[in-house]
C-alpha cells in the first residue's frame, strides 16, 4: 500500500472511522446510559448530564437493590457457560481428531449432524425440555442448562476443531507411533501440544455462544438458583415502582460486556481464523 | 467427561499392536467411533429426542394447568394453529425480518469484507477488531442498547439527534407501531450479525484468484465489471453458504423481539409465539405444534437452498 495517494489514504481512514463508529456505537451508548442518574435518564441526551456510579452500586455493592438478582446470575452464567464449554471442547476434540485423522465410515454423517444441530431452532427444543426437566427435577438447576447448552457448543466446536486439526503436521504423530507409542499416546504427546491453540480458540468461540444464550436461560429457570445473566436482565425492576431499571440494566450490561471486549481485543486474530476456518475451508 | 478418555484407553491395547491390513482398518474404524461417538450421541440426544417428544406432545391436548384433561387429539392442535391468524401474522413477520436482515447484511457484509480485503495491514487489524465487538456482545445486551437509544420512555436520544429527518419528531414513540418497532429490531439484528457474514465473505474473497482480477483490469475492465464478472461468480459458493446460515439463524430470532416489544404491535415472531404458548401459557400441546411447524420451516428453507440452489454445505465447510 506504499503507492497510495493522500486522497486514498484519507479515504481509508474515513472508512475505518465509520466502521469503528458503527461497531462501537451501541456499546458506548449503553455505557453512557449506565452513568446517568435517574433524572439524567430522561434528559434525552447521549452524554450523562451528571455522572454517577450509583447504577453500579445498585448491582454490585452490598445492599444494592438489584444485587441479589445480578450477582447470583453472574455466577450462574460463568459456571454454566464454562462447564458446557469444557465438556463440549473435550468431546469435540476427540471427535474432530477422529474425523481429521482416522479413516472410518460415518464421518460425513457426524459432520452433517453437527451442521443440522447448529441450525436447529432452539425454541423447538425448549418446550419438551421444559416439561421433562420439571418432571425429573432438572428444572432451574445448573445441569438443566448445561445439557441443552451442549446443543449450542458441541456442533461449532466439532466443525472448528476438525478444520484446525486438518492443518496439523501429522508426520509427528506417525514418528511417535514408529517410536513405539500407541495411537493414544501419540495423540497425547505429539498432537495435543500442537492442537492446543486451536482447542483454545474453539473454547473461546463456544464460550461466547453459551454466554449469549437467552432462550434456554429464560425458559428452563425460575429463580436465581440457575438463571444466567441475559435472562436475569429481563427481570430487573427499579428500586421503587416509580424508578425505571434502565440504569441498573445498563450497568449490568457493561459488566458482562467488558470482559468479552477484552478477550476479543487480545485474541482477535485467532477468533477470526477459528470462525472462518470452521465455516469455510480456507 | 471421562467417557471418551476411558473409551479411548480401552480401545488402545487392541489398536496399538501392528496388525494385518483389514484388521488394522477395522480397529481404526472402531477407534474412530470410540472417539467420535460420545459427541455424536450427545448431539442426537439433545436435539433429536426433544423434537420427537415435541412431535408426540403436539398430538395431545396437553395443558399443564389441566393435566387430567389430557387427551390424544390427533392433529387438532395443528388445525388450531394453522387456523389462527396470529400464527400467519408471526410467520409473515419472521419471514420479513429474515429477508430484510439477510439482504442488508449481505450488502453490508460484502462491503466490510472488501474493506478488510483491500485495507492496509494496520487498518485491517483495526476494522477486524472493531467488527468482532458486535459478534462478541450478548444479543440481549445489544437489544437493550438499541432499545434505550430509541425508546422515549427510557430517555432515548435518537429523536433529538435525527429530528431534522422528515417523519422523526421529538415525541415519536418507536415502539408504539409495527413499522417503527420492526425498524429498530431489524437494525439491532443487522448490527449484531453482520460481522459473522462479513468474515465468511472475507474468506470467500481470499479464494478469488488474484490473477483473474489483475487480467481483467489490464484488459480495461472497470471496477464494477471486475466485481460483477470476476469476483462475484468466483465467490458464489461462499455467498450461498453465508446466506443460508444467516437465513436459518435469522428465522429463529427471539432475543431482541422479546426485550424490545415482547411481540406487541404485531411484532411477534414464530419463536416468541411458541415460547408464549408453551412456557408463557403452559399449553404444551399447542406450543409443541408451533415448535414442530417452526422446525419444518427451517427444514424447508435448508432443503430449498441445498436442492434448489445447490448449496454444498459439507463440501464448502470442509471435505470429508
HADDOCK unambig.tbl for C-alpha pairs under 7 A between the chains (distance, minus, plus):
assign (segid A and resid 1 and name CA) (segid B and resid 120 and name CA) 6.00 0.50 0.50
assign (segid A and resid 16 and name CA) (segid B and resid 123 and name CA) 6.79 0.50 0.50
assign (segid A and resid 16 and name CA) (segid B and resid 127 and name CA) 6.22 0.50 0.50
assign (segid A and resid 19 and name CA) (segid B and resid 127 and name CA) 6.64 0.50 0.50
assign (segid A and resid 20 and name CA) (segid B and resid 127 and name CA) 6.91 0.50 0.50
assign (segid A and resid 20 and name CA) (segid B and resid 130 and name CA) 5.73 0.50 0.50
assign (segid A and resid 23 and name CA) (segid B and resid 130 and name CA) 5.81 0.50 0.50
assign (segid A and resid 23 and name CA) (segid B and resid 131 and name CA) 5.74 0.50 0.50
assign (segid A and resid 23 and name CA) (segid B and resid 133 and name CA) 6.59 0.50 0.50
assign (segid A and resid 23 and name CA) (segid B and resid 134 and name CA) 6.21 0.50 0.50
assign (segid A and resid 26 and name CA) (segid B and resid 142 and name CA) 6.92 0.50 0.50
assign (segid A and resid 26 and name CA) (segid B and resid 145 and name CA) 5.53 0.50 0.50
assign (segid A and resid 26 and name CA) (segid B and resid 146 and name CA) 6.45 0.50 0.50
assign (segid A and resid 27 and name CA) (segid B and resid 145 and name CA) 6.93 0.50 0.50
assign (segid A and resid 29 and name CA) (segid B and resid 145 and name CA) 6.59 0.50 0.50
assign (segid A and resid 30 and name CA) (segid B and resid 145 and name CA) 5.13 0.50 0.50
assign (segid A and resid 41 and name CA) (segid B and resid 154 and name CA) 6.59 0.50 0.50
assign (segid A and resid 41 and name CA) (segid B and resid 155 and name CA) 5.12 0.50 0.50
assign (segid A and resid 42 and name CA) (segid B and resid 154 and name CA) 6.60 0.50 0.50
assign (segid A and resid 42 and name CA) (segid B and resid 155 and name CA) 4.26 0.50 0.50
assign (segid A and resid 43 and name CA) (segid B and resid 155 and name CA) 6.14 0.50 0.50
assign (segid A and resid 44 and name CA) (segid B and resid 155 and name CA) 4.68 0.50 0.50
assign (segid A and resid 44 and name CA) (segid B and resid 156 and name CA) 5.43 0.50 0.50
assign (segid A and resid 44 and name CA) (segid B and resid 157 and name CA) 4.52 0.50 0.50
assign (segid A and resid 45 and name CA) (segid B and resid 157 and name CA) 5.25 0.50 0.50
assign (segid A and resid 46 and name CA) (segid B and resid 157 and name CA) 5.98 0.50 0.50
assign (segid A and resid 87 and name CA) (segid B and resid 1 and name CA) 6.15 0.50 0.50
assign (segid A and resid 91 and name CA) (segid B and resid 4 and name CA) 6.82 0.50 0.50
assign (segid A and resid 91 and name CA) (segid B and resid 38 and name CA) 6.80 0.50 0.50
assign (segid A and resid 91 and name CA) (segid B and resid 39 and name CA) 5.38 0.50 0.50
assign (segid A and resid 92 and name CA) (segid B and resid 39 and name CA) 6.26 0.50 0.50
assign (segid A and resid 94 and name CA) (segid B and resid 35 and name CA) 4.96 0.50 0.50
assign (segid A and resid 94 and name CA) (segid B and resid 36 and name CA) 6.01 0.50 0.50
assign (segid A and resid 95 and name CA) (segid B and resid 35 and name CA) 5.34 0.50 0.50
assign (segid A and resid 95 and name CA) (segid B and resid 36 and name CA) 3.71 0.50 0.50
assign (segid A and resid 95 and name CA) (segid B and resid 39 and name CA) 6.43 0.50 0.50
assign (segid A and resid 98 and name CA) (segid B and resid 32 and name CA) 4.99 0.50 0.50
assign (segid A and resid 98 and name CA) (segid B and resid 35 and name CA) 6.15 0.50 0.50
assign (segid A and resid 98 and name CA) (segid B and resid 36 and name CA) 6.13 0.50 0.50
assign (segid A and resid 102 and name CA) (segid B and resid 28 and name CA) 6.46 0.50 0.50
assign (segid A and resid 102 and name CA) (segid B and resid 32 and name CA) 6.04 0.50 0.50
assign (segid A and resid 103 and name CA) (segid B and resid 28 and name CA) 6.65 0.50 0.50
assign (segid A and resid 103 and name CA) (segid B and resid 29 and name CA) 6.26 0.50 0.50
assign (segid A and resid 104 and name CA) (segid B and resid 28 and name CA) 6.95 0.50 0.50
assign (segid A and resid 104 and name CA) (segid B and resid 29 and name CA) 4.44 0.50 0.50
assign (segid A and resid 104 and name CA) (segid B and resid 32 and name CA) 6.21 0.50 0.50
assign (segid A and resid 107 and name CA) (segid B and resid 320 and name CA) 6.74 0.50 0.50
assign (segid A and resid 108 and name CA) (segid B and resid 320 and name CA) 6.00 0.50 0.50
assign (segid A and resid 110 and name CA) (segid B and resid 40 and name CA) 6.28 0.50 0.50
assign (segid A and resid 112 and name CA) (segid B and resid 314 and name CA) 6.73 0.50 0.50
assign (segid A and resid 117 and name CA) (segid B and resid 47 and name CA) 6.75 0.50 0.50
assign (segid A and resid 119 and name CA) (segid B and resid 248 and name CA) 6.16 0.50 0.50
assign (segid A and resid 119 and name CA) (segid B and resid 249 and name CA) 6.57 0.50 0.50
assign (segid A and resid 121 and name CA) (segid B and resid 252 and name CA) 5.76 0.50 0.50
assign (segid A and resid 121 and name CA) (segid B and resid 295 and name CA) 6.31 0.50 0.50
assign (segid A and resid 123 and name CA) (segid B and resid 271 and name CA) 5.87 0.50 0.50
assign (segid A and resid 123 and name CA) (segid B and resid 275 and name CA) 6.77 0.50 0.50
assign (segid A and resid 123 and name CA) (segid B and resid 291 and name CA) 6.52 0.50 0.50
assign (segid A and resid 124 and name CA) (segid B and resid 51 and name CA) 6.49 0.50 0.50
assign (segid A and resid 124 and name CA) (segid B and resid 291 and name CA) 4.41 0.50 0.50
assign (segid A and resid 124 and name CA) (segid B and resid 292 and name CA) 6.49 0.50 0.50
assign (segid A and resid 124 and name CA) (segid B and resid 295 and name CA) 6.55 0.50 0.50
assign (segid A and resid 125 and name CA) (segid B and resid 47 and name CA) 6.39 0.50 0.50
assign (segid A and resid 125 and name CA) (segid B and resid 50 and name CA) 5.24 0.50 0.50
assign (segid A and resid 125 and name CA) (segid B and resid 51 and name CA) 6.12 0.50 0.50
assign (segid A and resid 127 and name CA) (segid B and resid 278 and name CA) 6.30 0.50 0.50
assign (segid A and resid 127 and name CA) (segid B and resid 284 and name CA) 6.96 0.50 0.50
assign (segid A and resid 127 and name CA) (segid B and resid 288 and name CA) 6.44 0.50 0.50
assign (segid A and resid 128 and name CA) (segid B and resid 50 and name CA) 5.57 0.50 0.50
assign (segid A and resid 128 and name CA) (segid B and resid 53 and name CA) 6.08 0.50 0.50
assign (segid A and resid 128 and name CA) (segid B and resid 54 and name CA) 5.56 0.50 0.50
assign (segid A and resid 129 and name CA) (segid B and resid 50 and name CA) 6.54 0.50 0.50
assign (segid A and resid 148 and name CA) (segid B and resid 46 and name CA) 6.03 0.50 0.50
assign (segid A and resid 151 and name CA) (segid B and resid 43 and name CA) 6.08 0.50 0.50
assign (segid A and resid 151 and name CA) (segid B and resid 46 and name CA) 5.98 0.50 0.50
assign (segid A and resid 151 and name CA) (segid B and resid 47 and name CA) 6.87 0.50 0.50
assign (segid A and resid 163 and name CA) (segid B and resid 318 and name CA) 6.89 0.50 0.50
assign (segid A and resid 182 and name CA) (segid B and resid 12 and name CA) 6.76 0.50 0.50
assign (segid A and resid 182 and name CA) (segid B and resid 16 and name CA) 4.69 0.50 0.50
assign (segid A and resid 183 and name CA) (segid B and resid 12 and name CA) 6.97 0.50 0.50
assign (segid A and resid 183 and name CA) (segid B and resid 16 and name CA) 6.13 0.50 0.50
assign (segid A and resid 184 and name CA) (segid B and resid 12 and name CA) 6.37 0.50 0.50
assign (segid A and resid 208 and name CA) (segid B and resid 136 and name CA) 6.38 0.50 0.50
assign (segid A and resid 212 and name CA) (segid B and resid 138 and name CA) 4.68 0.50 0.50
assign (segid A and resid 212 and name CA) (segid B and resid 139 and name CA) 6.34 0.50 0.50
assign (segid A and resid 214 and name CA) (segid B and resid 255 and name CA) 6.49 0.50 0.50
assign (segid A and resid 219 and name CA) (segid B and resid 279 and name CA) 6.71 0.50 0.50
assign (segid A and resid 230 and name CA) (segid B and resid 140 and name CA) 5.93 0.50 0.50
assign (segid A and resid 246 and name CA) (segid B and resid 154 and name CA) 6.79 0.50 0.50
assign (segid A and resid 253 and name CA) (segid B and resid 141 and name CA) 5.60 0.50 0.50
assign (segid A and resid 257 and name CA) (segid B and resid 137 and name CA) 6.17 0.50 0.50
assign (segid A and resid 260 and name CA) (segid B and resid 136 and name CA) 6.21 0.50 0.50
assign (segid A and resid 260 and name CA) (segid B and resid 137 and name CA) 6.99 0.50 0.50
assign (segid A and resid 261 and name CA) (segid B and resid 133 and name CA) 6.15 0.50 0.50
assign (segid A and resid 264 and name CA) (segid B and resid 132 and name CA) 6.69 0.50 0.50
assign (segid A and resid 264 and name CA) (segid B and resid 133 and name CA) 6.95 0.50 0.50
assign (segid A and resid 265 and name CA) (segid B and resid 129 and name CA) 6.32 0.50 0.50
assign (segid A and resid 268 and name CA) (segid B and resid 129 and name CA) 5.99 0.50 0.50
assign (segid A and resid 276 and name CA) (segid B and resid 199 and name CA) 6.29 0.50 0.50
assign (segid A and resid 276 and name CA) (segid B and resid 200 and name CA) 5.79 0.50 0.50
assign (segid A and resid 276 and name CA) (segid B and resid 203 and name CA) 6.43 0.50 0.50
assign (segid A and resid 278 and name CA) (segid B and resid 317 and name CA) 6.88 0.50 0.50
assign (segid A and resid 279 and name CA) (segid B and resid 200 and name CA) 6.93 0.50 0.50
assign (segid A and resid 279 and name CA) (segid B and resid 317 and name CA) 5.27 0.50 0.50
assign (segid A and resid 280 and name CA) (segid B and resid 200 and name CA) 6.81 0.50 0.50
assign (segid A and resid 280 and name CA) (segid B and resid 316 and name CA) 5.67 0.50 0.50
assign (segid A and resid 280 and name CA) (segid B and resid 317 and name CA) 4.48 0.50 0.50
assign (segid A and resid 280 and name CA) (segid B and resid 318 and name CA) 6.70 0.50 0.50
assign (segid A and resid 281 and name CA) (segid B and resid 316 and name CA) 6.26 0.50 0.50
assign (segid A and resid 281 and name CA) (segid B and resid 317 and name CA) 5.31 0.50 0.50
assign (segid A and resid 281 and name CA) (segid B and resid 318 and name CA) 5.02 0.50 0.50
assign (segid A and resid 282 and name CA) (segid B and resid 203 and name CA) 6.46 0.50 0.50
